[in-house]
Amino acid sequence: MKATRISALALMTAAGLATTASAQELTIAIVNNGHMINMQTVAEAYTAETGVTLNWVSLEEGVLREQVTSDTATGGGQYDVINIGMQEAPIWGAAGWIEPMDFGADYDVDDILPAMRAGLSHEGTLYAAPFYGESSMVMYRKDLTDAAGVTINDNDSWARVMQAAAAIHDPDNGVYGACLRGKPGWGDNMAFVTTVVNSFGGAWFDADGRPQLDSAMWNQAVNFYVDLLGSYGPPGSEGNSFNEILALYNEGKCGLWIDATIAASFLEVDGVAYAQSPNAGVSAGANWLWAWAMAVPTGSPNSEAAHDFIEWATSKAYVQAVGNHPDFGWGSVPTGQRASTYAIPEFQAVAGFAAAEMAAIDSAAPAASDIKPYVGVQFAAIPEFPEVGSAVAQEIAAALSGAKTVEEALADAQAAADAIMQEAGYY
């Protein structure tokens, strides 16, 4: 199998494509984000060159996680290639649910950003290849902040962000001061909320795995989040995730948005400026670290073809294919995965966000610490976290919608998390 892939990469140099031994079909589960949607178009050339038919299953983020987890854990065999991230890859790799990534020398695995490579590995073995990587940062309308006489600085205080949101909030004219994730999910509202909690000095668990959702830091952080979004966010924020807010932003309805750095590739309004994530006195953990990556479920009957496709889709050649594609161009290439992308002159000419994106990725702090005694920024790298995070996400969404007070939501969240962690045998 390795010899086949070395040959594929030799051809990639000439044609920008990998080949497989024979025509096959692959079923690929992807998240319905912009870069993944673009890949379906770019990959038409891959099918034309290799004869491999690609069947795409594009799902909303939360649904993707549920379906892929269930199918992979049970060996259902529904998918040949799956989108997963840093929470799943090391754990699933250690459990034997997904196959190690084994690429030829021309793939240049050392070109993958160290933070992404480490986050997708277990004990030095890469189990998923990053399609794109991200941290989080502030994306704001500088025309609106200038008109309001306010500024947003790198690593600003949350109090100043609240002031800026208040100053640019103009709902009568269809502009909301702050657009933030509210849709429940451990990778949806809790991705952002966890960074706020981190920045207040809070954590999901203590060193014994006991949930800390009843702490003063969680209370302060969630009250701030609910106040900010409730006062200066769009109506129905508890239903908004990445794609919904991206649409609002591009309609000119958001003054500032704190979310994935990858969003900058898809912003269509003029005058967007960027700043490093705010904090409440603790900067470590104020911006997340994530990669949407591709993996092969163990036992896939199309394993060789699946690995070959991933090798192409996460390669330098793929970046070139997007940059030179008539429908996309250099402002649409996947970022946050390879160092070489940031050295391409055509990319540098159009990617005004690149420096801010790299600064955010470089400053992300996934390692365990005294404050946060587990690996992960906006998640905890333990098998139980998706269940805990999903339960807590529902409670935070209830607080945001007004169905519960913050105190009620956190008390119920603490009880749910405590039950899950006790049943798992942590204490």
Order of alpha helices (4+ residues) and beta strands (2+ residues): alpha-beta-alpha-alpha-beta-alpha-beta-alpha-alpha-beta-beta-beta-beta-alpha-alpha-beta-alpha-alpha-alpha-beta-beta-beta-alpha-alpha-alpha-alpha-alpha-alpha
